[in-house]
């Protein structure tokens, strides 16, 4: 079993702060959460690093998505532009941003290429998403990027995905690892593909019956989910907190916790959306989201939005006097 640092007990410092009990509610809890993981009475200000993993999904190739729906390559192209929302949010939060191509169809510019499979994961209705070799290669890429971010001084890590057509894979992982049924994990959309996706999900789950929980990501997940899980595992091993993003991030976290439940102790949930299964996945991990949103935000945007709130929580604690003072 790998070594994961123990989380420090509650600091007595927080019981000596001069303010009405509970006046800052969740913000105080969050500041204490970071203090325990940094091993300090007052946590350091956050130095965040964001990594986005991009890959296509073979199972999505059979769905008749409308032409208006952007492809994975188009999503990546927008994210790499100076005008993209995630780049602006990262700049505002003082976070580094890296975008990794693990298996996107077509040639991309402005990204780091770490191709594991040229056209993304396999069609999980008929075969595993990737081979054992491909799986551990993707996991290793995630681990290396987390370790590099920590070596560069990051003390808060965020990993999310850039993809189109991951609904079935994300839902399948959550169904298997959180014990939900397809209707609880697959949200009905407005593009007319819900019925086809629901049927595909049922086929995937039937084929994957009996798969050990620690192999679910390889069997029904995707390249980006495997890399994110590796990223989260390396963060826990380094003793650095992770801020989860959207539903795909929660699915990858479930896969990572299936390797070692202690990893969940280093995870903080930024938000829960009204997407089916998102809140249930976080609950399975023992996590309470910072906020609830009416829509999902992927691609690192949800987590990046919460970074200033986390910084404020730490700053408020730093500025309070103690009873002794």
Secondary structure as GFF3:
##gff-version 3
##sequence-region A 1 325
A	DSSP	three_ten_helix	12	16	.	.	.	ID=ss1
A	DSSP	alpha_helix	26	38	.	.	.	ID=ss2
A	DSSP	beta_strand	48	55	.	.	.	ID=ss3
A	DSSP	three_ten_helix	58	62	.	.	.	ID=ss4
A	DSSP	alpha_helix	72	80	.	.	.	ID=ss5
A	DSSP	alpha_helix	85	93	.	.	.	ID=ss6
A	DSSP	beta_strand	96	103	.	.	.	ID=ss7
A	DSSP	beta_strand	112	113	.	.	.	ID=ss8
A	DSSP	alpha_helix	132	151	.	.	.	ID=ss9
A	DSSP	beta_strand	156	162	.	.	.	ID=ss10
A	DSSP	alpha_helix	167	178	.	.	.	ID=ss11
A	DSSP	alpha_helix	182	185	.	.	.	ID=ss12
A	DSSP	alpha_helix	194	207	.	.	.	ID=ss13
A	DSSP	three_ten_helix	213	215	.	.	.	ID=ss14
A	DSSP	alpha_helix	216	220	.	.	.	ID=ss15
A	DSSP	alpha_helix	223	238	.	.	.	ID=ss16
A	DSSP	beta_strand	241	244	.	.	.	ID=ss17
A	DSSP	alpha_helix	247	259	.	.	.	ID=ss18
A	DSSP	three_ten_helix	261	266	.	.	.	ID=ss19
A	DSSP	beta_strand	267	269	.	.	.	ID=ss20
A	DSSP	beta_strand	271	272	.	.	.	ID=ss21
A	DSSP	alpha_helix	278	284	.	.	.	ID=ss22
A	DSSP	beta_strand	291	292	.	.	.	ID=ss23
A	DSSP	alpha_helix	301	319	.	.	.	ID=ss24
###
